[in-house]
Amino acid sequence: MLKLNRVRQLRTTYKRCLAGQSQLQLNSTDAEPVYPEIQDPSFKARKQKDAANWHEEIRQVPTVEEKMIKINMPRYYGFKVVDFNDSKIPYNALPLTQHYTRTVLEDLPSETEKKAQTQDSEQEQQQPSEDSLFKAARGDVIDALEFAHDYYKHLEKQPNSAESNPVERERILTQIIVEQLNRALLQSLSEEYKHLDELEVDYNPRHEAFWAVGGVDPPKNVQKSKKGREWQKDMANESVDRLVQYTGAPYLALRHRKQLSPWKTEAESENLELSKQLPRFKHDPRTLGYSTKHQHATNVPGYWPKGNEHNFGLLSFQSRAHLQIRPKSFGEQDQLEALHALAIKSSYAWLLAQANYNGFNTYNELTYPMNTQTVITNGREWSFYEYQLNTLLLHGTNVAENPRVNFCRGTKPLPLYAEISASGKCVDFNDTALRHLLNFYANAPSIQRSIGEQQPYVASDVSAYENAEQRDFINKTFKYLASNRPRHLELPEIYLWEKLYKIDNKNRAMEAKRRFFELNINPWQRTLDTHDKEYVPRAVRPDVPKNKNRFKKTYYP
């Protein structure tokens, strides 16, 4: 009887719901009822919707530090990433680099071409074409080169100087040359170009960037896993996203509070036909010689968020010392392509890290272009590049559907001088290379945006939080992730005898199942917030009941 009464109640409730829906009246302006969008219930569509929702959650996070923590939330032990760095460039790396950064490579126009293209008289005045200024800078640069070589010889004669390999010797000498040339040029040009007085100089800064790239063939283990499941067989060969982590340390980096002017218009940057002509490297990057590793996603442009107002890169000096150990059989053309690849990935990574501090990331698109200048040198030969970042969306279907592309233009290596004679004098100094360098310093940043335009996705700052405990937690977590320190508890290991007797051969049936692989626990799937909370001693909470507030609160986004 009670069951019948329950059925009647449910039936009555259902009839009331139907009656209430029938009484809904349409708006006077609507001719037809508006129905919700029909959702695709397939597995692939649901995964795409979940990814889009997660990207929107990252965008809604109010602070820069919490956005980076949010990106790292899915992995306690870090992501499996492709190791991009500034000290290893395999053979034929340029197509992969262009694909992974969505970059179009062009030649840097000469001085005559620039003057023909620019009709603005103010911009012409910005170029250091005055003979007196050029001669003064030329003399200072030659003196700096001679002093750098003399100082390096003095270091080699020191009794405690250890023997180093050719790569390390080139790094030391180039570091001295770059620092001395930067000092000389800032002194020579700062009176004429006032923006040089406002520069922030970083010596050997830490440049790191994290992003996702789509359009890559799945690894063999992923294909095998999907083929083993009936409902995923059709998706076994579909392209997947690969996560990339760049790590580099240039000799020198200059930053300014204003942005450089873009040299590509918005119409030129959004060209779907041009994006389809970009190289596509669908193979596993390990086939070229790149390696993979597990680490947390980090974006570091050489300084902490809100550290100062100089948030935009003007110029960076990259090393090419590692090119000495590349085999000669690669050829001169591949050597030139290796320089292009280094310029592209170092420029892209530095701008991406700067964009991250303004609220953008690999899942949230840029709303304005960003520019920088890059110099690759070994002290004698100099390559000059300009880079414009227009898009950060490279994951998923964006590799084919995103109309925006990034641009890089550069020169071939130009010798600044032929040699330093036995008497310590500079021989065959090249004025063309010096003019390129002077133009990079004289390129004055002119774009200054409002806070709302510069950081549209940043709603607050950690220092604005009233809760001191929350501020401390966010800062500590963010800096711990950025430090790349290993976890205090190492990743669980499957011992060889367990692989033989427990996994491959079920010979330990009577033994208690306590190991993680016996309990179907995947340690790589552990999330960032899956850990024991920090205990608060009883003496610190005297006015609170003994069984309350025993652990510190966590403030994960």
TACORKA-V586982 format. One record per residue. RES is the residue in one letter. SS is DSSP state (H for helix, E for strand, - for the rest). OMEGA is omega in radians with two decimals (none if undefined). D_LAST is the distance of its C-alpha to the last C-alpha in whole Angstrom. Layout:
# TACORKA-V586982
res = {RES;RES}
ss = {SS;SS}
omega = {OMEGA;OMEGA}
d_last = {D_LAST;D_LAST}
This chain:
# TACORKA-V586982
res = {M;L;K;L;N;R;V;R;Q;L;R;T;T;Y;K;R;C;L;A;G;Q;S;Q;L;Q;L;N;S;T;D;A;E;P;V;Y;P;E;I;Q;D;P;S;F;K;A;R;K;Q;K;D;A;A;N;W;H;E;E;I;R;Q;V;P;T;V;E;E;K;M;I;K;I;N;M;P;R;Y;Y;G;F;K;V;V;D;F;N;D;S;K;I;P;Y;N;A;L;P;L;T;Q;H;Y;T;R;T;V;L;E;D;L;P;S;E;T;E;K;K;A;Q;T;Q;D;S;E;Q;E;Q;Q;Q;P;S;E;D;S;L;F;K;A;A;R;G;D;V;I;D;A;L;E;F;A;H;D;Y;Y;K;H;L;E;K;Q;P;N;S;A;E;S;N;P;V;E;R;E;R;I;L;T;Q;I;I;V;E;Q;L;N;R;A;L;L;Q;S;L;S;E;E;Y;K;H;L;D;E;L;E;V;D;Y;N;P;R;H;E;A;F;W;A;V;G;G;V;D;P;P;K;N;V;Q;K;S;K;K;G;R;E;W;Q;K;D;M;A;N;E;S;V;D;R;L;V;Q;Y;T;G;A;P;Y;L;A;L;R;H;R;K;Q;L;S;P;W;K;T;E;A;E;S;E;N;L;E;L;S;K;Q;L;P;R;F;K;H;D;P;R;T;L;G;Y;S;T;K;H;Q;H;A;T;N;V;P;G;Y;W;P;K;G;N;E;H;N;F;G;L;L;S;F;Q;S;R;A;H;L;Q;I;R;P;K;S;F;G;E;Q;D;Q;L;E;A;L;H;A;L;A;I;K;S;S;Y;A;W;L;L;A;Q;A;N;Y;N;G;F;N;T;Y;N;E;L;T;Y;P;M;N;T;Q;T;V;I;T;N;G;R;E;W;S;F;Y;E;Y;Q;L;N;T;L;L;L;H;G;T;N;V;A;E;N;P;R;V;N;F;C;R;G;T;K;P;L;P;L;Y;A;E;I;S;A;S;G;K;C;V;D;F;N;D;T;A;L;R;H;L;L;N;F;Y;A;N;A;P;S;I;Q;R;S;I;G;E;Q;Q;P;Y;V;A;S;D;V;S;A;Y;E;N;A;E;Q;R;D;F;I;N;K;T;F;K;Y;L;A;S;N;R;P;R;H;L;E;L;P;E;I;Y;L;W;E;K;L;Y;K;I;D;N;K;N;R;A;M;E;A;K;R;R;F;F;E;L;N;I;N;P;W;Q;R;T;L;D;T;H;D;K;E;Y;V;P;R;A;V;R;P;D;V;P;K;N;K;N;R;F;K;K;T;Y;Y;P}
ss = {-;H;H;H;H;H;H;H;H;H;H;H;H;H;H;H;H;H;H;H;H;H;-;-;-;-;-;-;-;-;-;-;-;-;-;-;-;-;-;-;-;-;H;H;H;H;H;H;H;H;H;H;H;H;H;H;H;H;H;H;-;-;-;H;H;H;H;H;H;H;H;H;-;-;-;-;-;-;E;E;E;E;E;E;E;-;-;-;-;-;-;-;-;H;H;H;H;H;H;H;H;-;E;E;E;E;E;-;-;-;H;H;H;H;H;H;H;-;-;-;H;H;H;H;H;H;-;-;-;-;H;H;H;H;H;H;H;H;H;H;H;H;H;H;H;H;H;H;H;H;H;H;H;H;H;H;-;-;-;-;-;-;-;-;-;H;H;H;H;H;H;H;H;H;H;H;H;H;H;H;H;H;H;H;H;H;H;H;H;-;-;-;-;H;H;H;H;H;-;E;E;E;E;-;-;-;E;E;E;E;E;E;E;E;E;E;-;-;-;H;H;H;H;H;H;H;H;-;-;H;H;H;H;H;H;-;-;-;-;E;E;E;E;E;E;E;E;E;-;-;-;E;E;E;E;E;-;-;E;-;-;-;-;-;-;H;H;H;H;E;-;H;H;H;H;H;-;-;-;-;-;-;-;-;H;H;H;-;-;-;-;E;E;E;E;-;-;-;-;E;E;-;-;-;-;-;-;-;-;-;-;E;E;E;E;E;E;E;E;-;H;H;H;H;H;-;-;H;H;H;H;H;H;H;H;H;H;H;H;H;H;H;H;H;H;H;H;H;H;H;H;H;H;H;H;H;H;-;-;-;E;-;-;E;-;-;-;-;-;E;E;E;E;E;E;E;E;-;-;-;E;E;E;E;E;E;E;E;E;-;-;-;-;-;-;-;-;H;H;H;H;-;-;E;-;E;E;E;E;E;-;-;-;E;E;-;-;-;E;E;-;-;-;-;-;E;E;-;-;-;H;H;H;H;H;H;H;H;H;H;H;H;-;-;-;-;E;-;-;-;H;H;H;H;-;-;-;-;-;-;-;H;H;H;-;-;-;H;H;H;H;H;H;H;H;H;H;H;H;H;H;H;H;-;-;-;-;-;-;-;-;-;-;-;-;H;H;H;H;H;H;H;H;H;-;-;-;-;-;-;-;-;-;-;-;-;-;-;-;-;-;-;H;H;H;-;-;-;-;-;-;-;-;-;E;-;-;H;H;H;-;-;-;-;-;-;-;-;-;-;E;-;-;-;-;-;-}
omega = {3.12;3.11;3.12;3.11;3.13;3.12;3.12;3.12;3.12;-3.13;3.13;3.12;3.13;3.12;3.11;3.11;3.12;3.13;3.13;3.12;-3.13;-3.13;3.13;-3.13;3.12;3.05;-3.10;-3.11;-3.10;3.09;-3.12;3.09;3.14;-3.11;3.09;-3.12;3.13;-3.10;3.06;-3.07;-3.10;-3.10;-3.11;-3.14;3.12;3.10;3.11;3.12;3.10;3.12;3.12;3.10;3.12;3.09;3.10;3.08;3.10;-3.14;-3.10;3.13;-2.93;-3.00;-3.13;-3.12;-3.13;3.05;-3.14;3.07;3.14;3.13;-3.12;-3.07;-3.06;-3.03;3.09;-3.12;3.09;-3.14;2.98;-3.00;2.98;-3.05;2.99;3.08;-3.10;-3.10;3.12;3.08;-3.11;3.10;3.09;-3.08;-3.05;3.12;3.10;-3.13;3.11;3.11;-3.06;3.11;3.12;-2.99;3.00;-3.10;3.12;3.08;3.09;-3.11;3.12;-3.11;3.14;3.11;3.12;-3.13;3.11;-3.11;-3.06;3.12;-3.09;-3.10;-3.14;-3.14;3.10;3.13;-3.10;-3.10;-3.10;-3.10;-3.13;-3.07;-3.10;3.14;-3.14;3.14;3.13;3.12;3.13;3.11;3.13;-3.14;3.11;3.08;3.14;3.11;-3.14;3.11;-3.12;3.13;3.11;3.13;3.13;3.08;3.10;3.11;-3.13;-3.11;-3.13;-3.09;-3.11;3.14;-3.11;3.09;-3.11;3.14;-3.11;-3.14;-3.12;3.12;3.11;3.11;-3.11;-3.12;-3.12;3.10;3.13;-3.12;-3.10;-3.14;-3.13;3.11;3.10;3.11;-3.10;-3.10;3.10;3.11;-3.07;-2.99;-3.01;3.13;-3.12;-3.09;-2.98;-3.12;3.13;3.09;-3.07;-3.07;2.98;-3.07;3.09;3.10;-3.10;-3.11;3.13;3.12;3.13;-3.12;-3.12;3.08;-3.14;-3.10;3.10;3.10;-3.12;3.12;-3.12;3.06;-3.09;-3.12;3.10;3.09;-3.12;3.13;-3.13;3.12;3.12;3.12;-3.02;-3.06;3.11;-3.10;-3.10;-3.11;-3.03;-3.06;3.11;-3.11;-3.11;3.06;3.02;3.13;-3.06;3.06;3.11;3.08;-3.13;3.12;3.12;3.08;-2.98;3.07;3.13;-3.12;-3.14;-3.12;3.10;-3.13;3.00;3.12;3.11;3.12;2.99;3.13;3.13;3.12;3.11;-3.11;3.13;-3.09;-3.09;3.13;3.11;3.13;3.12;3.13;3.12;3.08;3.10;3.09;-3.03;-3.08;3.08;-3.12;3.10;3.08;3.09;-3.09;3.06;3.13;3.08;3.13;3.08;3.07;3.10;3.10;-3.14;3.03;-3.08;3.10;3.12;-3.13;-3.14;3.10;3.12;3.13;3.05;-3.06;-3.10;-3.01;-3.09;-3.09;3.08;-3.03;3.07;-3.14;-3.08;-3.14;3.02;-3.09;-3.10;3.12;3.11;-3.07;3.05;-3.12;3.11;-3.11;3.10;3.10;-3.11;-3.13;3.11;3.06;3.10;3.10;3.08;3.07;3.10;-3.13;3.11;3.14;-3.09;-3.04;3.10;3.12;3.14;-3.10;-3.14;3.12;3.09;3.11;3.07;3.11;3.11;3.11;3.04;3.03;-3.14;3.08;-3.06;3.13;3.12;-2.93;3.02;3.07;3.10;-3.13;3.09;-3.06;3.04;3.11;-3.06;3.08;3.07;-3.00;2.94;-3.11;-3.14;3.13;-3.05;3.05;-3.03;-3.09;2.98;-3.08;3.07;3.14;-3.14;-3.06;3.05;-3.07;3.13;-3.03;3.04;-3.11;3.13;-3.14;3.13;-3.01;-3.10;-3.12;-3.10;3.06;3.04;-3.06;3.04;3.07;-3.05;-3.11;2.96;3.12;3.14;3.11;3.08;3.07;-3.12;-3.12;2.99;-3.05;3.13;3.11;3.10;-3.12;-3.13;-3.07;3.06;3.11;-3.06;-3.14;-3.12;3.12;3.13;3.12;3.07;-3.13;3.12;3.12;3.09;3.12;-3.08;3.13;-3.01;3.02;-3.04;-3.05;3.07;-3.06;3.03;-3.12;3.14;3.12;-3.11;-3.11;-3.08;-3.10;3.12;-3.07;-3.06;3.08;-3.10;-3.13;3.14;3.12;-3.12;-3.11;-3.12;3.12;3.11;3.10;-3.11;-3.13;-3.10;-3.14;-3.14;-3.13;-3.13;-3.09;3.06;3.09;-3.12;-3.11;-3.11;3.06;3.11;3.11;-3.12;3.01;-3.10;3.12;3.13;-3.05;3.00;-3.11;-3.05;-3.12;3.06;3.08;-3.09;-2.95;-3.10;-3.07;-3.11;-3.13;-3.08;-3.08;-3.11;-3.03;-3.07;-3.12;-3.13;-3.11;-3.11;-3.10;-3.01;-3.13;3.07;3.13;3.13;3.10;3.09;-3.09;3.13;3.13;3.14;-3.09;-3.04;-3.10;3.12;3.12;3.10;3.13;-3.12;-3.11;3.10;-3.11;-3.11;-3.10;-3.11;-3.12;-3.07;-3.04;-3.10;3.07;-3.00;-3.04;-3.13;3.12;-3.12;-3.10;3.13;3.10;3.02;-3.06;3.08;-3.14;none}
d_last = {51;47;46;48;47;43;44;46;43;41;43;44;40;40;43;41;38;41;43;40;39;42;43;40;41;41;40;43;42;41;44;42;39;35;34;30;30;31;28;29;29;29;27;27;26;23;22;22;20;17;17;17;15;12;13;13;9;9;11;10;7;9;10;11;10;6;8;10;7;6;10;11;9;12;14;15;18;17;19;22;23;26;27;28;30;33;35;36;37;39;42;41;38;38;37;34;33;34;32;29;29;30;33;36;39;42;44;44;47;49;50;53;51;48;51;52;49;48;50;48;50;48;46;49;50;46;48;50;53;55;58;58;54;54;57;55;52;54;56;53;51;54;54;51;51;54;53;50;52;55;52;51;54;54;51;53;56;54;55;51;50;49;50;47;47;48;44;43;46;45;42;43;46;44;41;44;46;42;42;45;45;42;44;47;46;43;47;49;47;45;48;48;44;42;39;40;40;36;35;32;34;31;34;32;29;26;25;23;21;19;20;21;25;26;30;30;33;31;32;35;33;30;34;35;32;32;36;36;34;37;34;33;36;36;33;34;35;32;30;27;24;24;22;23;23;25;26;29;30;33;36;35;32;33;30;31;29;31;31;33;35;35;38;37;37;34;37;38;34;34;36;36;39;39;35;37;40;37;38;36;35;34;35;33;33;34;38;38;37;33;31;28;26;22;20;16;16;17;18;20;23;25;23;19;17;19;22;25;26;27;25;27;29;33;34;34;37;36;38;40;42;41;43;46;45;45;48;51;51;48;50;50;48;45;45;45;42;40;40;39;36;35;35;33;30;30;30;27;25;26;25;22;20;22;20;17;17;18;15;17;16;18;16;17;20;22;24;26;28;28;31;32;35;36;39;40;42;44;46;49;48;45;43;42;39;37;33;32;28;28;26;23;23;24;23;24;27;26;29;32;31;29;32;30;32;31;35;36;40;41;45;47;47;49;51;51;54;56;57;57;61;63;63;60;60;58;60;59;56;55;54;52;49;49;49;46;45;46;44;41;41;43;40;39;35;36;33;31;28;26;23;22;24;23;19;19;15;14;14;13;14;12;16;16;14;16;15;16;15;11;12;14;11;9;13;14;11;12;15;16;14;17;20;20;21;22;20;23;23;25;25;27;30;33;36;39;41;38;38;42;43;40;38;41;44;43;45;43;43;44;41;38;35;33;31;28;30;32;29;28;25;23;22;20;18;17;13;11;10;14;16;17;16;18;21;22;26;28;30;27;26;30;29;27;28;29;27;24;21;22;19;16;13;9;6;4;0}
